[in-house]
Amino acid sequence: MKVVIVGQGYVGLPLAMRAVDVGHDVIGFDVDESRVKRLAAGESFVEDISDERLAAAVASGRYRPDTSPAACAGFDMAVITVPTPLRDGVPDLSYIESAARMLATHLRPGATVVLESTTYPGTTEELLAPLLEEGSGLAAGTDFHLGYSPERIDPGNTTWTLENTPKVVSGITSASLAVVQSFYDGIVEATVAVSTPKEAELTKLLENTFRHVNIALVNELAMFGADLGINVREAIDAAATKPFGFLRFVPGPGVGGHCLPIDPSYLSWRVKRSLGQSFRFVELANDVNEHMPDYVVRRLMVALNHRGKAVRGSRILLLGLSYKPNTSDARESPALVVADRLLQLGADLHAVDGHVTEVIDQRIRRTELTREVVEAADAVLVLTDHDDVDYEVVARHAAYVFDARYRIPAAPNVEHL
Ligand SMILES: NC(=O)c1ccc[n+]([C@@H]2O[C@H](COP(=O)([O-])OP(=O)(O)OC[C@H]3O[C@@H](n4cnc5c(N)ncnc54)[C@H](O)[C@@H]3O)[C@@H](O)[C@H]2O)c1
């Protein structure tokens, strides 16, 4: 099949590579010229896709990254994996809209379009279908197939990959579902069909809202636990020994990435707009999780105060800038919020992160982790627990560590969230 993947990011690139592996001819369409140039040169920016794998796909002649809409002509299957951010707290579907308008001009009878971007229930049928119909003059479900299949990709996770994670699929008609399911049956090990795109859209939001709410629960517990003198992390680990009815979530300095800070708000926005009601769980979870970076800064201020120091002028070493371990993805990272607050307070800020290579803020001095760097810091903050960090050096030589990730064992110079 000629497959077009619209958007070559964290979701679209791995899907494109897999589609090449299973024998399709793939166009990786993206509007970002520099990204497309790098991809064509075999330079991957996604950890899970090696340069070698990308270069081999390009060399096979069956993967072509392209910025030209004309390259999409004659597609059999198009999958949309473009961003769905929030703008001023409101879903921004403009990327899906422009992808749809572009695809509509190349839509032929019998072809299929699938949306994978995370979005509120109703998007596929109420927004995407009319745009595709308008631009093509064809009828969705009659002339062309249309479906929704949420992405479950977890960048950096080597246990659960695109191939072995079951994929939820849907179609606007049973014929659309059959085509969509058959395509993904060739891509992943197991597909799970649901009755309409709305259930598939909600599935993704439910998964992420579930995580968001449970993380907020343990975050709030962690804040109370510190004041009550209870080791919450130990209690969580003990509770997790129950073989049923409990799922382990651990506190952290806040939530980040492209999913948790954003997706639940797509759901609460939809509930508010359609029903006029508040989705209270989402609002509460947002409230708790958004507060965490400020809480981390407050704990640091108190610790420095005990040592007769102010944040202003103190040399503070941040370990980790990305939103989760072993990834370069710093989007919406709570570490950046902590950094920003500390800069505002006048800290002399240094950071170690071997994964995040982009310049985040000129005022954050990037450094390597050495004994001297650790010794020179008034405080070390563990914000992301990358595996490539020598935590022993930190534990042994730091004057004070605030470990928001429970990576360093308790010691007189180490405090945990
Ligand atoms: N990153 C994840 O872990 C993850 C997991 C599950 C779901 N999702 C969802 O998948 C979607 C994509 O996320 P991502 O992380 O891959 O984003 P990304 O920012 O990494 O990639 C999106 C790509 O789309 C391109 N793009 C934007 N508008 C375009 C257009 N009109 N035509 C063609 N290309 C266009 C951008 O240039 C970019 O390269 C989002 O809805 C996200 O919520 C992401």
PDBQT file of the ligand as one rigid body, heavy atoms in Angstrom, charges set to zero:
ROOT
HETATM    1  N1  LIG A 501       4.758  11.709  22.155  1.00  0.00    +0.000 N 
HETATM    2  C1  LIG A 501       4.037  10.778  22.741  1.00  0.00    +0.000 C 
HETATM    3  O1  LIG A 501       4.539  10.051  23.571  1.00  0.00    +0.000 OA
HETATM    4  C2  LIG A 501       2.574  10.570  22.382  1.00  0.00    +0.000 A 
HETATM    5  C3  LIG A 501       1.948   9.406  22.815  1.00  0.00    +0.000 A 
HETATM    6  C4  LIG A 501       0.630   9.190  22.490  1.00  0.00    +0.000 A 
HETATM    7  C5  LIG A 501      -0.061  10.131  21.737  1.00  0.00    +0.000 A 
HETATM    8  N2  LIG A 501       0.538  11.269  21.331  1.00  0.00    +0.000 N 
HETATM    9  C6  LIG A 501      -0.237  12.194  20.514  1.00  0.00    +0.000 C 
HETATM   10  O2  LIG A 501       0.172  12.081  19.157  1.00  0.00    +0.000 OA
HETATM   11  C7  LIG A 501       0.107  13.342  18.496  1.00  0.00    +0.000 C 
HETATM   12  C8  LIG A 501       1.464  13.696  17.932  1.00  0.00    +0.000 C 
HETATM   13  O3  LIG A 501       2.397  13.806  18.997  1.00  0.00    +0.000 OA
HETATM   14  P1  LIG A 501       3.964  13.774  18.782  1.00  0.00    +0.000 P 
HETATM   15  O4  LIG A 501       4.547  13.608  20.137  1.00  0.00    +0.000 OA
HETATM   16  O5  LIG A 501       4.339  12.830  17.710  1.00  0.00    +0.000 OA
HETATM   17  O6  LIG A 501       4.214  15.268  18.266  1.00  0.00    +0.000 OA
HETATM   18  P2  LIG A 501       5.564  15.873  17.635  1.00  0.00    +0.000 P 
HETATM   19  O7  LIG A 501       5.536  17.326  17.924  1.00  0.00    +0.000 OA
HETATM   20  O8  LIG A 501       6.726  15.057  18.055  1.00  0.00    +0.000 OA
HETATM   21  O9  LIG A 501       5.387  15.645  16.078  1.00  0.00    +0.000 OA
HETATM   22  C9  LIG A 501       4.385  16.215  15.339  1.00  0.00    +0.000 C 
HETATM   23  C10 LIG A 501       4.922  16.507  13.951  1.00  0.00    +0.000 C 
HETATM   24  O10 LIG A 501       3.838  16.975  13.151  1.00  0.00    +0.000 OA
HETATM   25  C11 LIG A 501       4.327  17.987  12.291  1.00  0.00    +0.000 C 
HETATM   26  N3  LIG A 501       3.203  18.744  11.784  1.00  0.00    +0.000 N 
HETATM   27  C12 LIG A 501       2.510  19.753  12.363  1.00  0.00    +0.000 A 
HETATM   28  N4  LIG A 501       1.516  20.163  11.561  1.00  0.00    +0.000 NA
HETATM   29  C13 LIG A 501       1.570  19.413  10.451  1.00  0.00    +0.000 A 
HETATM   30  C14 LIG A 501       0.805  19.357   9.251  1.00  0.00    +0.000 A 
HETATM   31  N5  LIG A 501      -0.244  20.145   9.074  1.00  0.00    +0.000 N 
HETATM   32  N6  LIG A 501       1.168  18.477   8.321  1.00  0.00    +0.000 NA
HETATM   33  C15 LIG A 501       2.225  17.657   8.504  1.00  0.00    +0.000 A 
HETATM   34  N7  LIG A 501       2.973  17.649   9.619  1.00  0.00    +0.000 NA
HETATM   35  C16 LIG A 501       2.645  18.516  10.577  1.00  0.00    +0.000 A 
HETATM   36  C17 LIG A 501       5.306  18.737  13.131  1.00  0.00    +0.000 C 
HETATM   37  O11 LIG A 501       6.221  19.457  12.326  1.00  0.00    +0.000 OA
HETATM   38  C18 LIG A 501       5.983  17.594  13.901  1.00  0.00    +0.000 C 
HETATM   39  O12 LIG A 501       7.115  17.114  13.227  1.00  0.00    +0.000 OA
HETATM   40  C19 LIG A 501      -0.426  14.306  19.551  1.00  0.00    +0.000 C 
HETATM   41  O13 LIG A 501      -1.818  14.377  19.450  1.00  0.00    +0.000 OA
HETATM   42  C20 LIG A 501      -0.044  13.641  20.860  1.00  0.00    +0.000 C 
HETATM   43  O14 LIG A 501      -0.899  14.036  21.910  1.00  0.00    +0.000 OA
HETATM   44  C21 LIG A 501       1.860  11.500  21.620  1.00  0.00    +0.000 A 
ENDROOT
TORSDOF 0
